Amino acid sequence: MSIIVDNLQEDQVLAYPLVLLEGRITELQPNANVFLDVRLDESRTSLWPISPSGHFKAFVLLPSPGKFAITLQLNDIHRIFCIEYRPSVTRYVVKFHYQICSDADAGDGFDAPPGVDNSNAAAIAKVRFNALLLQLATAELMHAAGLPRQTFAIQFAPDGLPDVTLLRCSFTNAHARSVDGQKLIKLVQEDIEAAGLDDHPELDFKHAVVLGCSRYNTKTRKAEGHTALGGGKVGVFGSCGLHTWPSHLGELSTCCLNNTRIDKRILLDDSCYRGTFWANFSTGIGAMLHEIGHTFGLGHSTSGIMARGFDDMNRLLCVYESDPHSSQMGFHGSTAHGWLDLNHGVVHEVNGHGGAHWNSGSAQLLRHCPWISGYAKPSLIGPTVNWDNSVLGPVGHGTYNGTQIPLPEKTPSSSVADEIGAVLLDAGKYIDHVGTLTRAEAAAVEHTEPLRAEGTKHWFVLADGEYITRVDIRAMAWIDGLRLHTNLRSSRWFGSTGGTLHALQAAEGWRVSSFFGTRGDSHVGRLGVRCLPCSVAPHQRVIAPNGTTSSVQSFPPAGKALESGLKTPFSTTLPVIGAVVVHCGRFVESIRLLSPEEVTSNSKDPRFYRPNEHVFDLCPGEKLIKLEVYSGHWVDCIRFTTTMRVGPWFGGGRGPNYALMESPAGHHICGLHGIRGKQYVGSVGVLYCADGSSSRTQMDLGQTSVQESFDGVSMFDDLVNQLHSTLVTIGSPYQVHCISLEPGEKIVQVDVNVSPASTNDPYTFIDGVCFHTTARCSSWFGVYRESSIRFFMPPTGTSVIQLEGTYTDSILTDITGVMLEDRIHGTDRKRTLVEEYLVGAINSGGAYTKTGAPAQHL
């Protein structure tokens, strides 16, 4: 039996102090719990598991530069292995920081299970040791890619461990947890520079930062102030999983095999759905290396650390892996030196590093990165080109995605007809295609095959007088994401948040006239823009609405809502509509309206919209005036026309039924209503109101009827104030709906939806209601379920003239209709109605925007 080291040679010189000795024991007799004793001397010893096949991975921390004889021992067999630690001399250094906020105190600390030390000192100890692991991993993965063991340099403290700065930032915890990741990394970099931590006359720095401001919100079950981003000088990673990281060498095997389940009630699970402590450590340290890779200039790759291979970092560090699907622990006991009482029913031997490797392209780029090679080769610094105002970019490397083919490019022209009229973006996780139509082309296709958005295919249609002024692009190996800005508005983010942010800003008085770049096998690899001076002052074209409603009245309903399963009516209006968001593939799956403020807020977060959500955003002053619908059993596709333009079709289907809803002259669309099924929108109609007026008009497909809001605004306010003061708990969410009747129109039927009593709610109550009149049917308010509809109808020749009810704790618990000429013999009006049911008309949920009730005034 002998001990063989496979990954290093005797007397090898390394530029880093934490050494991995990977090897095997020959002729090992099978044994359940065998450990290799590795020591520098009697006081510095550690134990490392040996697999049944005889393989081991042992680590030694060398205290200072110099030559060391390391003893490896198993029972009576021992081996002396000599290594020299000789740090490289370079001006390119990586600095590590643990960040805290301006209002952080000793009572704060990173997220951790109860009883676990989460102090700043504990955090810094973890960052110091894991900085060594990251330095070692970079070198070992370079060697695995067939290259020398090159890695980045670290600043060390006198005790031989990395020097980690406690970075107290100028912003508060609340602010850090309220902004997106892009804003947060910018704030951190600003504070690093403000503190002078990036200033040195002889050194150039990259900064790796663990965010102490991160916190798991146990109510929303989302992490706040927690992100993984890197690029330029700074890479950051949140601390929500820091409690799973080792603090010293003796904890490394423990952290690699700890099969404790994450309690998602109090802790974030960031483990690629594996749910254990060891998987959170593996993903966490791997993601940190991924973000440091971005600061070294690496883009996303098709495999390895710069893809999602970093989830397998544990396989580099240990010969075993615990089964994440098992409810048992990977070991039953441990010691400070690394010994574990392994549970071999849960742990299994790993072969290879899995996804933990440098993609060959990433490795070659790292080989020439100054922070890895130690110096910048003048021959690798490309020439700089100063373009005039007509060209911006391109950005993106155009690598790792096959042969790059130039994108089709239009000839620059100052003609209004040749201006960009629409931009096509195929954007899923990345930007897969970019194309444009001129205004003339967009007008032409409207008469042949109108623009159609579905799935990941998006259209951004420009109004007359609107032009693109800036394009924000996130790019590395290819184009990860982009956002368009015009002289009137900003689009959503398309694609994802990876890569480095570039802003291609047209000069003052110029506009973007075309895109250029390349496309690989799957994604756009490079992208730039060409610009031209703006021609004349922009003007807006107004599309005059149809002055009659006869065409609207004559069309059949759009959508039969025949999808099986739960059907939920929806009805929503906004004082000002900023955008319509349509989620669609082949069919329309959801529709929602956004206010201008929501549009502005959402556009700042690249992750807010899903790939299949299409945002039809409106310019200031632009109003919706027409909705077209193709439908069958449900809504196949829809298209809006505004006072300034015609939008694209949203949805890929084209059902047999076509409906047109156009607001009359002097009116505009102010809301939508219909039925939402389990997967698709079953039917849709519009609500419209007079321009400059708050009175609402409901237009059902196939029938139009005006609904004025009482005789005056004061009467409406009186009712709302009565609800505030008598029925609604202060601060509770609710929504008031009004149904006004035309002269001579009477209520002849009331429908309700019954929710039966349950263990969670002792009441049987009505959570939906609808009113029928002699002329029409109202919208459905609340929840709609076909299986639990109840209704009442007054006797022939009578009608409801009043609704009365009994309330219990602000919930309408009974409803009674008073019928005209109700002194009919034998009529029990209370029983005729719904005496056994409760109507939750005030505190009901539903897909509505809610506001809190104001405080009562005495």
Secondary structure, DSSP 8 states (H G I E B T S, - for coil): --EEE-SS-TTEEESSSEEEEEEEETT----SSEEEEEEEETTEEEEEEE-TTSEEEEEEE--SSEEEEEEEEETTEEEEEEEEE-----SEEEEEEEEE-TT--TT------TTS--SHHHHHHHHHHHHHHHHHHHHHHHHHTTS-----EE-B-TTSSB-EEEEE-SS-HHHHTTS-HHHHHHHHHHHHHHTTTT--SS-EEEEEEEETT-EEETTTTEEES--EEEETTEEEEESTTGGGS-SSGGGHHHHHH---B--TTTS---SSS--BHHHHHHHHHHHHHHHHHHHTT----SSSTTTTGGGGTHHHH-SEEE-TT-SS-SEEEE-TTS-EEE-TTTEEE--S-TT-S--HHHHHHHHT-HHHHSS--GGGS-------TTEEEEES---SSS--EE---------GGGSEEEEEEEESSSEEEEEEEEHHHHHHHTTTS--EEBTTEEEEE--TT--EEEEEEEESSSEEEEEEEESS-B---EE-S-SEEEEEE--TTEEEEEEEEEE-SSSEEEEEEEEEE--S----------S--HHHHTS--S-----SS--EEEEEE-SS--EEEEEESSSEEEEEEE-HHHHHHHHT-TTSS-TTEEEEE--TT--EEEEEEEESSSEEEEEEEESS-B--EESS---SEEEEEE--TTEEEEEEEEEE-SSSEEEEEEEEEETT---EEEEETTEEEE---SS-HHHHHHHHHHHHHHTS-TT-EE--------TT--EEEEEEEEE---SS----EEEEEEEEESS-B---EE---GGGEEEE---TT--EEEEEEEEETTEEEEEEEEETT---TT--HHHHTTTT--B--SS---SS--EE------
